[in-house]
Amino acid sequence: MLPNFIARWFSNDLAVDLGTANTLVYAKGKGVVVSEPSVVAVRKNGRGTGRVLSVGRDAKVMLGRTPRDIEAIRPMRDGVIADFEGAETMLRHLIKKAHKKAREGRNLVRPRIIVGVPSGITPVERNAVREAAQSAGASEVFLIDQPIAAAIGAGLPIMEPVCSMVVDIGGGTTQVAAMSLGGIVFSKSARVAGDKMDQAIVQYVKQRYNLLIGEQSAESIKTTMGNALADDVIGYLQIKGRDLVIGVPKLIIIDSSEVRQALREPIKMIVTTIKEALGEIPPELSADLTEKGIVLTGGVALLRNLDKLVNQETGLPVRIADDPLSAVALGAGQALDRRDTYEHILN
């Protein structure tokens, strides 16, 4: 066995944003070295049952396109592990990939890992994440609440005696947290985020046009034409699916106002979650927010005009983090790099 100081020299500690839609891995001293969709493709029957065929980006393109003996699964749902074996497999693959990148091909020892998790999950769900990371090859596992990691990654002064508020909107959850003096003063989460938006688009197209489209098509519609507010310019988009009446492929054209209508309910739920959280914050900290405002992180933060809508609904300054997609991974990475400063927020 290698002496501890030699093992640390050869090892690269990692920080992981284990997200519903995407998983990012940060390597100490290297930054984000892996960013892949949280998808695993496995063979489900016949010879080689259970064999992993692909992980991440290659597996995502298989969603909705696989033959009967292959299944593309998303092991994370609503911010927590829904398929333990799938999550372990995905983590093992991405950790190995990140570790090799960080050590230029060398992979001698098991890394220590910090994993970002939703702040509202149960102890059982936290243990599932810890066990999955250990099974995937980690020597030690530390957990950090995603809102805290997102705030650190967005450059908020969470260690100071002032209120910082982050709204992290990923694939599975919307997490609102007010922080001060290195801890969460109040947090609220709702299991509505990017996935619910995709499902809302699928339902709208199904009800309005009797057309069935897949999750990837809905996600593309959301990112291309999604808008939280009405625009003067109306855009149009061709989408393809299966006609539910006669069962044949069909092409339709929808406009941006329809996409906004489809997204209205999940966006309303996100805004309501933010406003409810603001109503629970102590008055002394609420006063800080009139100046410092709210920072949006997560992939849905990039939805067109969402920041303007939150500003209109709350009356507070709202800005999008410089790198909203990577904020949790970057913040967990900073906690990794500066463990002496942030050790009290790791568990």
Secondary structure, DSSP 8 states (H G I E B T S, - for coil): ---HHHHHHH---EEEEE-SSEEEEEETTTEEEEEEES-EEEE-SSTTTT-EEEETHHHHTTTTT--TTEEEE--EETTEES-HHHHHHHHHHHHHHHHHHHTTT---S--EEEEEE-TT--HHHHHHHHHHHHHTT-SEEEEEEHHHHHHHHTT--TTSSS-EEEEEE-SS-EEEEEEETTEEEEEEEES-SHHHHHHHHHHHHHHHHSEE--HHHHHHHHHHH-BSS--SS--EEEEEEEETTT-SEEEEEEEHHHHHHHHHHHHHHHHHHHHHHHTTS-HHHHHHHHHH-EEEESGGGGSBTHHHHHHHHH-S-EEE-SSTTTHHHHHHHHHHHTHHHHGGG--
